Amino acid sequence: MTDDELRKQAHDLDVTVWVGKSGIESVTDELSDQLADRDLVKVKFLRAARGGTTTEELAETLAERVNAELIETRGNTAVLH
């Protein structure tokens, strides 16, 4: 699937992983499990998680941790594949 096709699929997805003040460490296991079950997972970065970093930076770090591909970030939400 191309990134464009994945983006279209992601449009209708609900957020299933929220990153809060505990940071990305606290969601890596859950995210790995979800990625094993489905193609795409939408992740929302709450203000408490962002601190001084951007959603893009956090999403890239999270994608590396779970060995996933970052498809896109929009606002405070990221889509991982």
PDB file of N, CA, C and O in Angstrom:
ATOM      1  N   MET A   1       0.829  -1.200   0.000  1.00  0.00           N
ATOM      2  CA  MET A   1       0.000   0.000   0.000  1.00  0.00           C
ATOM      3  C   MET A   1       0.865   1.252   0.000  1.00  0.00           C
ATOM      4  O   MET A   1       1.895   1.294   0.673  1.00  0.00           O
ATOM      5  N   THR A   2       0.466   2.246  -0.732  1.00  0.00           N
ATOM      6  CA  THR A   2       1.232   3.488  -0.744  1.00  0.00           C
ATOM      7  C   THR A   2       0.876   4.320   0.485  1.00  0.00           C
ATOM      8  O   THR A   2      -0.135   4.080   1.145  1.00  0.00           O
ATOM      9  N   ASP A   3       1.721   5.292   0.775  1.00  0.00           N
ATOM     10  CA  ASP A   3       1.439   6.190   1.904  1.00  0.00           C
ATOM     11  C   ASP A   3       0.116   6.919   1.701  1.00  0.00           C
ATOM     12  O   ASP A   3      -0.632   7.138   2.654  1.00  0.00           O
ATOM     13  N   ASP A   4      -0.171   7.297   0.445  1.00  0.00           N
ATOM     14  CA  ASP A   4      -1.434   7.989   0.161  1.00  0.00           C
ATOM     15  C   ASP A   4      -2.637   7.117   0.503  1.00  0.00           C
ATOM     16  O   ASP A   4      -3.610   7.588   1.093  1.00  0.00           O
ATOM     17  N   GLU A   5      -2.562   5.836   0.127  1.00  0.00           N
ATOM     18  CA  GLU A   5      -3.654   4.912   0.431  1.00  0.00           C
ATOM     19  C   GLU A   5      -3.795   4.744   1.946  1.00  0.00           C
ATOM     20  O   GLU A   5      -4.904   4.699   2.477  1.00  0.00           O
ATOM     21  N   LEU A   6      -2.661   4.653   2.623  1.00  0.00           N
ATOM     22  CA  LEU A   6      -2.693   4.512   4.083  1.00  0.00           C
ATOM     23  C   LEU A   6      -3.279   5.755   4.737  1.00  0.00           C
ATOM     24  O   LEU A   6      -4.033   5.654   5.705  1.00  0.00           O
ATOM     25  N   ARG A   7      -2.931   6.933   4.210  1.00  0.00           N
ATOM     26  CA  ARG A   7      -3.485   8.179   4.753  1.00  0.00           C
ATOM     27  C   ARG A   7      -4.996   8.212   4.613  1.00  0.00           C
ATOM     28  O   ARG A   7      -5.706   8.623   5.531  1.00  0.00           O
ATOM     29  N   LYS A   8      -5.486   7.773   3.451  1.00  0.00           N
ATOM     30  CA  LYS A   8      -6.940   7.747   3.225  1.00  0.00           C
ATOM     31  C   LYS A   8      -7.606   6.801   4.219  1.00  0.00           C
ATOM     32  O   LYS A   8      -8.647   7.126   4.790  1.00  0.00           O
ATOM     33  N   GLN A   9      -7.012   5.642   4.424  1.00  0.00           N
ATOM     34  CA  GLN A   9      -7.542   4.684   5.397  1.00  0.00           C
ATOM     35  C   GLN A   9      -7.549   5.284   6.800  1.00  0.00           C
ATOM     36  O   GLN A   9      -8.498   5.099   7.562  1.00  0.00           O
ATOM     37  N   ALA A  10      -6.488   5.997   7.127  1.00  0.00           N
ATOM     38  CA  ALA A  10      -6.321   6.555   8.475  1.00  0.00           C
ATOM     39  C   ALA A  10      -7.358   7.621   8.776  1.00  0.00           C
ATOM     40  O   ALA A  10      -7.694   7.860   9.936  1.00  0.00           O
ATOM     41  N   HIS A  11      -7.864   8.259   7.734  1.00  0.00           N
ATOM     42  CA  HIS A  11      -8.802   9.361   7.921  1.00  0.00           C
ATOM     43  C   HIS A  11      -9.996   8.954   8.791  1.00  0.00           C
ATOM     44  O   HIS A  11     -10.447   9.731   9.633  1.00  0.00           O
ATOM     45  N   ASP A  12     -10.496   7.751   8.588  1.00  0.00           N
ATOM     46  CA  ASP A  12     -11.685   7.301   9.328  1.00  0.00           C
ATOM     47  C   ASP A  12     -11.368   6.551  10.615  1.00  0.00           C
ATOM     48  O   ASP A  12     -12.272   6.127  11.335  1.00  0.00           O
ATOM     49  N   LEU A  13     -10.094   6.391  10.896  1.00  0.00           N
ATOM     50  CA  LEU A  13      -9.699   5.672  12.113  1.00  0.00           C
ATOM     51  C   LEU A  13      -9.967   6.490  13.361  1.00  0.00           C
ATOM     52  O   LEU A  13      -9.865   7.716  13.354  1.00  0.00           O
ATOM     53  N   ASP A  14     -10.312   5.793  14.431  1.00  0.00           N
ATOM     54  CA  ASP A  14     -10.402   6.443  15.738  1.00  0.00           C
ATOM     55  C   ASP A  14      -9.034   6.365  16.412  1.00  0.00           C
ATOM     56  O   ASP A  14      -8.249   5.452  16.156  1.00  0.00           O
ATOM     57  N   VAL A  15      -8.769   7.341  17.276  1.00  0.00           N
ATOM     58  CA  VAL A  15      -7.544   7.293  18.080  1.00  0.00           C
ATOM     59  C   VAL A  15      -7.675   6.146  19.068  1.00  0.00           C
ATOM     60  O   VAL A  15      -8.678   6.042  19.774  1.00  0.00           O
ATOM     61  N   THR A  16      -6.656   5.276  19.121  1.00  0.00           N
ATOM     62  CA  THR A  16      -6.716   4.151  20.055  1.00  0.00           C
ATOM     63  C   THR A  16      -5.570   4.169  21.056  1.00  0.00           C
ATOM     64  O   THR A  16      -5.546   3.365  21.988  1.00  0.00           O
ATOM     65  N   VAL A  17      -4.612   5.090  20.868  1.00  0.00           N
ATOM     66  CA  VAL A  17      -3.507   5.222  21.825  1.00  0.00           C
ATOM     67  C   VAL A  17      -3.367   6.703  22.166  1.00  0.00           C
ATOM     68  O   VAL A  17      -3.266   7.553  21.282  1.00  0.00           O
ATOM     69  N   TRP A  18      -3.364   6.991  23.457  1.00  0.00           N
ATOM     70  CA  TRP A  18      -3.175   8.369  23.915  1.00  0.00           C
ATOM     71  C   TRP A  18      -1.877   8.446  24.692  1.00  0.00           C
ATOM     72  O   TRP A  18      -1.620   7.629  25.576  1.00  0.00           O
ATOM     73  N   VAL A  19      -1.059   9.433  24.357  1.00  0.00           N
ATOM     74  CA  VAL A  19       0.194   9.651  25.077  1.00  0.00           C
ATOM     75  C   VAL A  19      -0.007  10.868  25.973  1.00  0.00           C
ATOM     76  O   VAL A  19      -0.269  11.973  25.496  1.00  0.00           O
ATOM     77  N   GLY A  20       0.120  10.647  27.275  1.00  0.00           N
ATOM     78  CA  GLY A  20      -0.083  11.722  28.248  1.00  0.00           C
ATOM     79  C   GLY A  20       1.187  12.033  28.993  1.00  0.00           C
ATOM     80  O   GLY A  20       2.288  11.896  28.460  1.00  0.00           O
ATOM     81  N   LYS A  21       1.027  12.454  30.236  1.00  0.00           N
ATOM     82  CA  LYS A  21       2.197  12.925  30.992  1.00  0.00           C
ATOM     83  C   LYS A  21       3.192  11.816  31.310  1.00  0.00           C
ATOM     84  O   LYS A  21       4.340  12.099  31.650  1.00  0.00           O
ATOM     85  N   SER A  22       2.771  10.557  31.205  1.00  0.00           N
ATOM     86  CA  SER A  22       3.711   9.457  31.431  1.00  0.00           C
ATOM     87  C   SER A  22       4.658   9.262  30.252  1.00  0.00           C
ATOM     88  O   SER A  22       5.641   8.528  30.349  1.00  0.00           O
ATOM     89  N   GLY A  23       4.357   9.919  29.153  1.00  0.00           N
ATOM     90  CA  GLY A  23       5.253   9.889  27.995  1.00  0.00           C
ATOM     91  C   GLY A  23       5.099   8.651  27.135  1.00  0.00           C
ATOM     92  O   GLY A  23       4.239   7.803  27.374  1.00  0.00           O
ATOM     93  N   ILE A  24       5.962   8.569  26.118  1.00  0.00           N
ATOM     94  CA  ILE A  24       5.832   7.487  25.152  1.00  0.00           C
ATOM     95  C   ILE A  24       6.226   6.129  25.719  1.00  0.00           C
ATOM     96  O   ILE A  24       5.781   5.093  25.225  1.00  0.00           O
ATOM     97  N   GLU A  25       7.063   6.133  26.759  1.00  0.00           N
ATOM     98  CA  GLU A  25       7.478   4.855  27.364  1.00  0.00           C
ATOM     99  C   GLU A  25       6.262   4.043  27.783  1.00  0.00           C
ATOM    100  O   GLU A  25       6.240   2.822  27.628  1.00  0.00           O
ATOM    101  N   SER A  26       5.255   4.721  28.312  1.00  0.00           N
ATOM    102  CA  SER A  26       4.108   4.026  28.895  1.00  0.00           C
ATOM    103  C   SER A  26       3.177   3.429  27.842  1.00  0.00           C
ATOM    104  O   SER A  26       2.294   2.645  28.192  1.00  0.00           O
ATOM    105  N   VAL A  27       3.345   3.771  26.568  1.00  0.00           N
ATOM    106  CA  VAL A  27       2.424   3.256  25.548  1.00  0.00           C
ATOM    107  C   VAL A  27       3.087   2.337  24.523  1.00  0.00           C
ATOM    108  O   VAL A  27       2.406   1.816  23.639  1.00  0.00           O
ATOM    109  N   THR A  28       4.400   2.127  24.622  1.00  0.00           N
ATOM    110  CA  THR A  28       5.082   1.352  23.581  1.00  0.00           C
ATOM    111  C   THR A  28       4.566  -0.092  23.499  1.00  0.00           C
ATOM    112  O   THR A  28       4.383  -0.610  22.397  1.00  0.00           O
ATOM    113  N   ASP A  29       4.329  -0.749  24.637  1.00  0.00           N
ATOM    114  CA  ASP A  29       3.841  -2.129  24.609  1.00  0.00           C
ATOM    115  C   ASP A  29       2.455  -2.199  23.983  1.00  0.00           C
ATOM    116  O   ASP A  29       2.189  -3.036  23.120  1.00  0.00           O
ATOM    117  N   GLU A  30       1.583  -1.313  24.429  1.00  0.00           N
ATOM    118  CA  GLU A  30       0.214  -1.277  23.906  1.00  0.00           C
ATOM    119  C   GLU A  30       0.222  -0.998  22.405  1.00  0.00           C
ATOM    120  O   GLU A  30      -0.504  -1.639  21.645  1.00  0.00           O
ATOM    121  N   LEU A  31       1.033  -0.054  21.989  1.00  0.00           N
ATOM    122  CA  LEU A  31       1.108   0.298  20.572  1.00  0.00           C
ATOM    123  C   LEU A  31       1.634  -0.880  19.747  1.00  0.00           C
ATOM    124  O   LEU A  31       1.117  -1.161  18.666  1.00  0.00           O
ATOM    125  N   SER A  32       2.646  -1.559  20.247  1.00  0.00           N
ATOM    126  CA  SER A  32       3.179  -2.738  19.551  1.00  0.00           C
ATOM    127  C   SER A  32       2.095  -3.793  19.367  1.00  0.00           C
ATOM    128  O   SER A  32       1.963  -4.379  18.293  1.00  0.00           O
ATOM    129  N   ASP A  33       1.325  -4.029  20.420  1.00  0.00           N
ATOM    130  CA  ASP A  33       0.236  -5.008  20.345  1.00  0.00           C
ATOM    131  C   ASP A  33      -0.788  -4.606  19.291  1.00  0.00           C
ATOM    132  O   ASP A  33      -1.234  -5.436  18.498  1.00  0.00           O
ATOM    133  N   GLN A  34      -1.158  -3.326  19.290  1.00  0.00           N
ATOM    134  CA  GLN A  34      -2.156  -2.864  18.334  1.00  0.00           C
ATOM    135  C   GLN A  34      -1.636  -2.945  16.902  1.00  0.00           C
ATOM    136  O   GLN A  34      -2.379  -3.312  15.991  1.00  0.00           O
ATOM    137  N   LEU A  35      -0.370  -2.606  16.699  1.00  0.00           N
ATOM    138  CA  LEU A  35       0.203  -2.683  15.356  1.00  0.00           C
ATOM    139  C   LEU A  35       0.280  -4.133  14.867  1.00  0.00           C
ATOM    140  O   LEU A  35       0.205  -4.390  13.665  1.00  0.00           O
ATOM    141  N   ALA A  36       0.427  -5.068  15.792  1.00  0.00           N
ATOM    142  CA  ALA A  36       0.450  -6.480  15.422  1.00  0.00           C
ATOM    143  C   ALA A  36      -0.930  -6.928  14.940  1.00  0.00           C
ATOM    144  O   ALA A  36      -1.043  -7.820  14.099  1.00  0.00           O
ATOM    145  N   ASP A  37      -1.968  -6.307  15.477  1.00  0.00           N
ATOM    146  CA  ASP A  37      -3.346  -6.685  15.146  1.00  0.00           C
ATOM    147  C   ASP A  37      -3.903  -5.984  13.925  1.00  0.00           C
ATOM    148  O   ASP A  37      -4.783  -6.522  13.252  1.00  0.00           O
ATOM    149  N   ARG A  38      -3.407  -4.788  13.626  1.00  0.00           N
ATOM    150  CA  ARG A  38      -3.980  -4.041  12.501  1.00  0.00           C
ATOM    151  C   ARG A  38      -2.910  -3.242  11.776  1.00  0.00           C
ATOM    152  O   ARG A  38      -1.803  -3.045  12.277  1.00  0.00           O
ATOM    153  N   ASP A  39      -3.267  -2.793  10.600  1.00  0.00           N
ATOM    154  CA  ASP A  39      -2.324  -2.075   9.731  1.00  0.00           C
ATOM    155  C   ASP A  39      -1.929  -0.709  10.272  1.00  0.00           C
ATOM    156  O   ASP A  39      -0.756  -0.335  10.266  1.00  0.00           O
ATOM    157  N   LEU A  40      -2.922   0.020  10.734  1.00  0.00           N
ATOM    158  CA  LEU A  40      -2.698   1.410  11.123  1.00  0.00           C
ATOM    159  C   LEU A  40      -3.183   1.663  12.538  1.00  0.00           C
ATOM    160  O   LEU A  40      -4.194   1.112  12.974  1.00  0.00           O
ATOM    161  N   VAL A  41      -2.445   2.504  13.244  1.00  0.00           N
ATOM    162  CA  VAL A  41      -2.867   2.920  14.582  1.00  0.00           C
ATOM    163  C   VAL A  41      -2.734   4.431  14.660  1.00  0.00           C
ATOM    164  O   VAL A  41      -1.717   5.004  14.269  1.00  0.00           O
ATOM    165  N   LYS A  42      -3.778   5.062  15.170  1.00  0.00           N
ATOM    166  CA  LYS A  42      -3.770   6.513  15.334  1.00  0.00           C
ATOM    167  C   LYS A  42      -3.430   6.835  16.787  1.00  0.00           C
ATOM    168  O   LYS A  42      -4.036   6.301  17.717  1.00  0.00           O
ATOM    169  N   VAL A  43      -2.458   7.712  16.959  1.00  0.00           N
ATOM    170  CA  VAL A  43      -1.961   8.069  18.294  1.00  0.00           C
ATOM    171  C   VAL A  43      -2.173   9.563  18.518  1.00  0.00           C
ATOM    172  O   VAL A  43      -1.851  10.386  17.661  1.00  0.00           O
ATOM    173  N   LYS A  44      -2.718   9.893  19.681  1.00  0.00           N
ATOM    174  CA  LYS A  44      -2.938  11.298  20.032  1.00  0.00           C
ATOM    175  C   LYS A  44      -1.949  11.693  21.123  1.00  0.00           C
ATOM    176  O   LYS A  44      -1.818  11.001  22.132  1.00  0.00           O
ATOM    177  N   PHE A  45      -1.257  12.803  20.915  1.00  0.00           N
ATOM    178  CA  PHE A  45      -0.307  13.314  21.908  1.00  0.00           C
ATOM    179  C   PHE A  45      -0.968  14.451  22.673  1.00  0.00           C
ATOM    180  O   PHE A  45      -1.204  15.527  22.124  1.00  0.00           O
ATOM    181  N   LEU A  46      -1.264  14.206  23.939  1.00  0.00           N
ATOM    182  CA  LEU A  46      -1.894  15.224  24.776  1.00  0.00           C
ATOM    183  C   LEU A  46      -0.871  16.290  25.142  1.00  0.00           C
ATOM    184  O   LEU A  46       0.333  16.050  25.064  1.00  0.00           O
ATOM    185  N   ARG A  47      -1.337  17.448  25.536  1.00  0.00           N
ATOM    186  CA  ARG A  47      -0.448  18.571  25.848  1.00  0.00           C
ATOM    187  C   ARG A  47       0.609  18.187  26.879  1.00  0.00           C
ATOM    188  O   ARG A  47       1.766  18.592  26.767  1.00  0.00           O
ATOM    189  N   ALA A  48       0.215  17.415  27.869  1.00  0.00           N
ATOM    190  CA  ALA A  48       1.142  17.015  28.938  1.00  0.00           C
ATOM    191  C   ALA A  48       2.318  16.209  28.390  1.00  0.00           C
ATOM    192  O   ALA A  48       3.415  16.254  28.946  1.00  0.00           O
ATOM    193  N   ALA A  49       2.092  15.478  27.310  1.00  0.00           N
ATOM    194  CA  ALA A  49       3.153  14.648  26.732  1.00  0.00           C
ATOM    195  C   ALA A  49       4.120  15.494  25.911  1.00  0.00           C
ATOM    196  O   ALA A  49       5.306  15.178  25.819  1.00  0.00           O
ATOM    197  N   ARG A  50       3.613  16.558  25.324  1.00  0.00           N
ATOM    198  CA  ARG A  50       4.430  17.319  24.381  1.00  0.00           C
ATOM    199  C   ARG A  50       5.509  18.143  25.059  1.00  0.00           C
ATOM    200  O   ARG A  50       6.633  18.216  24.563  1.00  0.00           O
ATOM    201  N   GLY A  51       5.193  18.751  26.160  1.00  0.00           N
ATOM    202  CA  GLY A  51       6.201  19.578  26.824  1.00  0.00           C
ATOM    203  C   GLY A  51       6.834  20.530  25.827  1.00  0.00           C
ATOM    204  O   GLY A  51       6.140  21.336  25.208  1.00  0.00           O
ATOM    205  N   GLY A  52       8.154  20.442  25.668  1.00  0.00           N
ATOM    206  CA  GLY A  52       8.832  21.349  24.753  1.00  0.00           C
ATOM    207  C   GLY A  52       9.078  20.757  23.379  1.00  0.00           C
ATOM    208  O   GLY A  52       9.760  21.369  22.557  1.00  0.00           O
ATOM    209  N   THR A  53       8.531  19.569  23.113  1.00  0.00           N
ATOM    210  CA  THR A  53       8.797  18.933  21.825  1.00  0.00           C
ATOM    211  C   THR A  53       7.576  19.004  20.925  1.00  0.00           C
ATOM    212  O   THR A  53       6.465  19.272  21.383  1.00  0.00           O
ATOM    213  N   THR A  54       7.792  18.764  19.658  1.00  0.00           N
ATOM    214  CA  THR A  54       6.686  18.788  18.712  1.00  0.00           C
ATOM    215  C   THR A  54       6.064  17.406  18.593  1.00  0.00           C
ATOM    216  O   THR A  54       6.685  16.399  18.937  1.00  0.00           O
ATOM    217  N   THR A  55       4.848  17.370  18.109  1.00  0.00           N
ATOM    218  CA  THR A  55       4.176  16.096  17.859  1.00  0.00           C
ATOM    219  C   THR A  55       4.999  15.270  16.882  1.00  0.00           C
ATOM    220  O   THR A  55       5.143  14.059  17.050  1.00  0.00           O
ATOM    221  N   GLU A  56       5.538  15.927  15.864  1.00  0.00           N
ATOM    222  CA  GLU A  56       6.348  15.246  14.855  1.00  0.00           C
ATOM    223  C   GLU A  56       7.543  14.524  15.492  1.00  0.00           C
ATOM    224  O   GLU A  56       7.812  13.362  15.188  1.00  0.00           O
ATOM    225  N   GLU A  57       8.254  15.232  16.381  1.00  0.00           N
ATOM    226  CA  GLU A  57       9.422  14.634  17.050  1.00  0.00           C
ATOM    227  C   GLU A  57       9.014  13.441  17.908  1.00  0.00           C
ATOM    228  O   GLU A  57       9.656  12.391  17.869  1.00  0.00           O
ATOM    229  N   LEU A  58       7.946  13.608  18.679  1.00  0.00           N
ATOM    230  CA  LEU A  58       7.472  12.527  19.537  1.00  0.00           C
ATOM    231  C   LEU A  58       7.034  11.331  18.702  1.00  0.00           C
ATOM    232  O   LEU A  58       7.330  10.186  19.045  1.00  0.00           O
ATOM    233  N   ALA A  59       6.334  11.595  17.612  1.00  0.00           N
ATOM    234  CA  ALA A  59       5.835  10.521  16.759  1.00  0.00           C
ATOM    235  C   ALA A  59       6.991   9.746  16.127  1.00  0.00           C
ATOM    236  O   ALA A  59       6.946   8.520  16.029  1.00  0.00           O
ATOM    237  N   GLU A  60       8.016  10.466  15.703  1.00  0.00           N
ATOM    238  CA  GLU A  60       9.181   9.804  15.107  1.00  0.00           C
ATOM    239  C   GLU A  60       9.883   8.918  16.133  1.00  0.00           C
ATOM    240  O   GLU A  60      10.271   7.791  15.829  1.00  0.00           O
ATOM    241  N   THR A  61      10.039   9.434  17.339  1.00  0.00           N
ATOM    242  CA  THR A  61      10.666   8.658  18.410  1.00  0.00           C
ATOM    243  C   THR A  61       9.845   7.418  18.728  1.00  0.00           C
ATOM    244  O   THR A  61      10.384   6.321  18.874  1.00  0.00           O
ATOM    245  N   LEU A  62       8.542   7.605  18.832  1.00  0.00           N
ATOM    246  CA  LEU A  62       7.657   6.488  19.139  1.00  0.00           C
ATOM    247  C   LEU A  62       7.703   5.441  18.025  1.00  0.00           C
ATOM    248  O   LEU A  62       7.741   4.243  18.307  1.00  0.00           O
ATOM    249  N   ALA A  63       7.701   5.870  16.787  1.00  0.00           N
ATOM    250  CA  ALA A  63       7.759   4.943  15.648  1.00  0.00           C
ATOM    251  C   ALA A  63       9.041   4.113  15.700  1.00  0.00           C
ATOM    252  O   ALA A  63       9.021   2.909  15.447  1.00  0.00           O
ATOM    253  N   GLU A  64      10.156   4.767  16.030  1.00  0.00           N
ATOM    254  CA  GLU A  64      11.431   4.048  16.145  1.00  0.00           C
ATOM    255  C   GLU A  64      11.368   2.996  17.249  1.00  0.00           C
ATOM    256  O   GLU A  64      11.846   1.875  17.076  1.00  0.00           O
ATOM    257  N   ARG A  65      10.776   3.364  18.382  1.00  0.00           N
ATOM    258  CA  ARG A  65      10.700   2.452  19.531  1.00  0.00           C
ATOM    259  C   ARG A  65       9.931   1.178  19.220  1.00  0.00           C
ATOM    260  O   ARG A  65      10.285   0.098  19.693  1.00  0.00           O
ATOM    261  N   VAL A  66       8.874   1.311  18.417  1.00  0.00           N
ATOM    262  CA  VAL A  66       8.039   0.136  18.130  1.00  0.00           C
ATOM    263  C   VAL A  66       8.321  -0.422  16.734  1.00  0.00           C
ATOM    264  O   VAL A  66       7.600  -1.294  16.248  1.00  0.00           O
ATOM    265  N   ASN A  67       9.368   0.085  16.099  1.00  0.00           N
ATOM    266  CA  ASN A  67       9.770  -0.391  14.785  1.00  0.00           C
ATOM    267  C   ASN A  67       8.637  -0.244  13.767  1.00  0.00           C
ATOM    268  O   ASN A  67       8.344  -1.165  13.004  1.00  0.00           O
ATOM    269  N   ALA A  68       8.011   0.926  13.772  1.00  0.00           N
ATOM    270  CA  ALA A  68       6.891   1.195  12.874  1.00  0.00           C
ATOM    271  C   ALA A  68       7.266   2.332  11.930  1.00  0.00           C
ATOM    272  O   ALA A  68       8.290   2.994  12.090  1.00  0.00           O
ATOM    273  N   GLU A  69       6.404   2.531  10.947  1.00  0.00           N
ATOM    274  CA  GLU A  69       6.607   3.618  10.003  1.00  0.00           C
ATOM    275  C   GLU A  69       5.629   4.735  10.353  1.00  0.00           C
ATOM    276  O   GLU A  69       4.440   4.488  10.557  1.00  0.00           O
ATOM    277  N   LEU A  70       6.136   5.958  10.420  1.00  0.00           N
ATOM    278  CA  LEU A  70       5.274   7.117  10.651  1.00  0.00           C
ATOM    279  C   LEU A  70       4.677   7.515   9.310  1.00  0.00           C
ATOM    280  O   LEU A  70       5.402   7.922   8.402  1.00  0.00           O
ATOM    281  N   ILE A  71       3.368   7.402   9.182  1.00  0.00           N
ATOM    282  CA  ILE A  71       2.699   7.727   7.927  1.00  0.00           C
ATOM    283  C   ILE A  71       2.445   9.226   7.829  1.00  0.00           C
ATOM    284  O   ILE A  71       2.727   9.843   6.801  1.00  0.00           O
ATOM    285  N   GLU A  72       1.916   9.808   8.892  1.00  0.00           N
ATOM    286  CA  GLU A  72       1.684  11.253   8.891  1.00  0.00           C
ATOM    287  C   GLU A  72       1.429  11.758  10.295  1.00  0.00           C
ATOM    288  O   GLU A  72       1.068  10.999  11.194  1.00  0.00           O
ATOM    289  N   THR A  73       1.623  13.055  10.464  1.00  0.00           N
ATOM    290  CA  THR A  73       1.167  13.721  11.681  1.00  0.00           C
ATOM    291  C   THR A  73       0.258  14.857  11.228  1.00  0.00           C
ATOM    292  O   THR A  73       0.500  15.514  10.216  1.00  0.00           O
ATOM    293  N   ARG A  74      -0.782  15.060  12.003  1.00  0.00           N
ATOM    294  CA  ARG A  74      -1.704  16.152  11.716  1.00  0.00           C
ATOM    295  C   ARG A  74      -2.165  16.693  13.050  1.00  0.00           C
ATOM    296  O   ARG A  74      -2.768  15.975  13.848  1.00  0.00           O
ATOM    297  N   GLY A  75      -1.881  17.968  13.294  1.00  0.00           N
ATOM    298  CA  GLY A  75      -2.212  18.519  14.605  1.00  0.00           C
ATOM    299  C   GLY A  75      -1.438  17.778  15.669  1.00  0.00           C
ATOM    300  O   GLY A  75      -0.211  17.706  15.596  1.00  0.00           O
ATOM    301  N   ASN A  76      -2.115  17.230  16.649  1.00  0.00           N
ATOM    302  CA  ASN A  76      -1.463  16.491  17.731  1.00  0.00           C
ATOM    303  C   ASN A  76      -1.653  14.990  17.594  1.00  0.00           C
ATOM    304  O   ASN A  76      -1.521  14.244  18.564  1.00  0.00           O
ATOM    305  N   THR A  77      -1.962  14.559  16.382  1.00  0.00           N
ATOM    306  CA  THR A  77      -2.236  13.154  16.123  1.00  0.00           C
ATOM    307  C   THR A  77      -1.241  12.603  15.104  1.00  0.00           C
ATOM    308  O   THR A  77      -0.845  13.296  14.167  1.00  0.00           O
ATOM    309  N   ALA A  78      -0.849  11.365  15.300  1.00  0.00           N
ATOM    310  CA  ALA A  78       0.054  10.706  14.362  1.00  0.00           C
ATOM    311  C   ALA A  78      -0.562   9.375  13.940  1.00  0.00           C
ATOM    312  O   ALA A  78      -1.323   8.758  14.685  1.00  0.00           O
ATOM    313  N   VAL A  79      -0.216   8.952  12.730  1.00  0.00           N
ATOM    314  CA  VAL A  79      -0.643   7.655  12.241  1.00  0.00           C
ATOM    315  C   VAL A  79       0.589   6.809  12.007  1.00  0.00           C
ATOM    316  O   VAL A  79       1.510   7.209  11.294  1.00  0.00           O
ATOM    317  N   LEU A  80       0.597   5.626  12.620  1.00  0.00           N
ATOM    318  CA  LEU A  80       1.742   4.707  12.494  1.00  0.00           C
ATOM    319  C   LEU A  80       1.307   3.445  11.782  1.00  0.00           C
ATOM    320  O   LEU A  80       0.162   3.004  11.886  1.00  0.00           O
ATOM    321  N   HIS A  81       2.259   2.875  11.053  1.00  0.00           N
ATOM    322  CA  HIS A  81       1.981   1.666  10.263  1.00  0.00           C
ATOM    323  C   HIS A  81       3.046   0.630  10.596  1.00  0.00           C
ATOM    324  O   HIS A  81       3.023  -0.475  10.053  1.00  0.00           O
TER     325      HIS A  81
END
